[in-house]
Amino acid sequence: TQRVEDDIAKAFPEAKIVRMDLDTTSRKGSYQKILSAFASAEADILLGTQMVAKGLDFPRVTLVGVISADTSLNIPDFRSSERTFQLLTQVSGRAGRSLELAGEVLIQTLQPMNPAIEMAVAHDYATFFESEMKDRESLHYPPFSRLILIEFRGLHETATEEHAKKFATLFPQRASYYERMGPAPPAIAKLRGEFRWHLIIKDLKKQDPNGEKIRRLITGALDEYQKRFASPHVKITVDVDVQGIG
């Protein structure tokens, strides 16, 4: 955001710019102070991170620009297309909120042909929804499955990897009602000083409607893991219906 602010200042030397990001909103009351300055026309351009995309209503805003609109598409998460479509739709709604002034949205992206971006530009929610649901059904992602994340965390990389792999030996990679992915390190392999390994299970709702089968499988595997492999140096957590994997 600081680099974009510098470029905007060069392009529009007469304009007053206010920036809203983690650095400028860390102090108490700074968020409201920035928005008040923009709302009262003390500033001409509001620059910010995703926090400026939602819920703001400024009737005099006629132009919205999105930089690097495809960033969220590169996140290894099955919801990345949905989140990109949602964000672009929300930020586009900040322009042209006045009945008297028309709105315009400029989107900068390296993936202009990506369906999520194309359909967001076209305001085509129905087509995006149908396409996304078709893809998720074919790949067994929610809402057609329950996504279960089993995470291993430890201070020692080798030990964390070994325990994740030992746990994975306690049940087959797939069965009629589930699929297992991993174990493997996530995109952010080390967080807050701890190494991480992930094992992800897709519990298929058609074959296991109430989740009873997968519950028995995981409970049994956890009991066996505690008896044979558990270590105080490696922590294990289970997150059912996980909302994000990273």
C-alpha positions, 0 to 999 in steps of 0.5 A: 500500500505504501508503494501504491501511495507513492505512485498515486501521489506522483500521478495526482500531485494535487490530490490529498491521499489517506491510507488505511492499512495495518500500520495506519489503523493500529492506534485507537480511533485512527480507523474512524479518523481516516474515514471521517476525513474522507467522508468530509472531503478533507481527502480526495483518495482513500487507499487501503487493503481489503478493509476498505472493501466492505460496508463503506457508503460514500455517495461522492465516490465515482471511481474504484480501482483494484490492484492485484485483484488475483492475489487471493486466487493464488492461495491454496484454498478451495474457496479462493475463487469464491473469496475473489468473486466476493471481494471484487463484488463488494469493492465494486459496490463502493462506487456509484452509490449516489443516484446522481453520479455514475460509478466506474471500477478498474480492475488490474489483474494478471488473470483477466480470463479467470472465471471468478474475475470475468463473472465478477466484472459481469455481475453474473452471480448465478453463473459463478454459483453454478460453475463453482458448485459443479467444480466442488461436486466433482472434486468432493469439496464442501458443501458436498463433503465435510472438510476435516483438518488434522494438524501436527505442530512441534518445535522440531521439523523432523519429529513433526513430520514423522508423527504426521506420517505415523498417524497416517498409517493408522487408516487407509488413504481412501474408502467408500465414504472419505478421501485423505490428502497428505500428510504434507506441510502447508503453505506456511510451514512454520508459524509462531516458532512451530513447524506444521504438517497437515492431513486433510480428510474429505468426508463424503456426505452422500456416503456418510450423511451424519458424519458418524463413520468418519467420527468413529474412524478419527476417534479410533485413530486418535486412540491408537496414536496416543497408545503407540506414537504420542509425544509431548513435543508434537501437538495434534489438533482436529478441526471439523468443517475447517474454513481455511487451510493455510 
